Amino acid sequence: MAKPMNSDECPDCGATLERITLYARGLENPLSGAADDALLHYTDANTQRSRFLSMFNKIGTVRSTMCSSCRRIFLHGVPDED
């Protein structure tokens, strides 16, 4: 049976989780990082892209934390408020 986990504690080593920001460098501009301000979002696995803009319907944002000891990265889904 898995032990209960504090949301601020790494399940692997027990160290403190720290908030981090994930970002991507755009290939079109690797020096300035054109995609630096992009946020990670998520949607339902069965969602189809819209016909007009070919985009997914966003239902939440991804929050990230990293263990201060073993450096494992965790992703947490944060649903949008209606």
N, C-alpha and C positions, 0 to 999 in steps of 0.2 A: 504494500500500500504506500502511495506517495505521501510524503510529509507535507503539511500545509506550508505554503510559501508566502512570505511577506512580499508585497509588490515592489518593494525597494531593495530586494535581496536576490542575488544570483542563485538560481537553483543548483548550479554546478558546484560553486565554491563558497557561497554564503556572503560574498563581499557586496558592497553597496553598488546599486545601479545608478549611473549618472545619465542625464538627458544629453542627447547628441543631435546634430542636424545632419541628415543625409543629403547629398547633392550630387549632381552629375555635370560633367563638362561636355558641352556640345561639340561635336566633331567639326561643325562649321566655324567655331571660334574657340579653340582650345586655350588661348591665352587669357581671354576675359571670362570664359566660362558662360556662354550664352544661356545655359540651362540652370545656372546657379540658384535662381529664385523659384524653381519648380518645386511644388509640394507633391508628396506621394499621396494618392487617393486610392480608394478601393470601391468595388461594386460587387453585386451578386454574381456568382459563377455562371449563371445561365443568362445573364443580360446580353442582349444583342446591341451592336452599335446603331446609333441613330442613322436614318437614311440621308438626312440633309447634310450634317457635318461629319458623319462617321465617327462620332464620339460616344464614349460610354456614359451612362447615367451615374454620377458620383453619389454614393450613399455615405461616405465617410472619409476621414483623413487618417494617414498612418503616422503614429508617434513612435519615436525610436529612443531606446536607452542602451547603454553599454556598461558592462561590468567593469568596475575600477581595477579589478585584479586580473581576471583571466581574459578580459577584452571581448567576451562574447557579446554580440549585438542582438537585441530583442526588438521586434516590431509589434506594436500594439494598435489595433483598430479602434478609432474614436468615431462613433456614429455622428453624422450631422444632426443638429437640432432642427426639428420641423418648425 
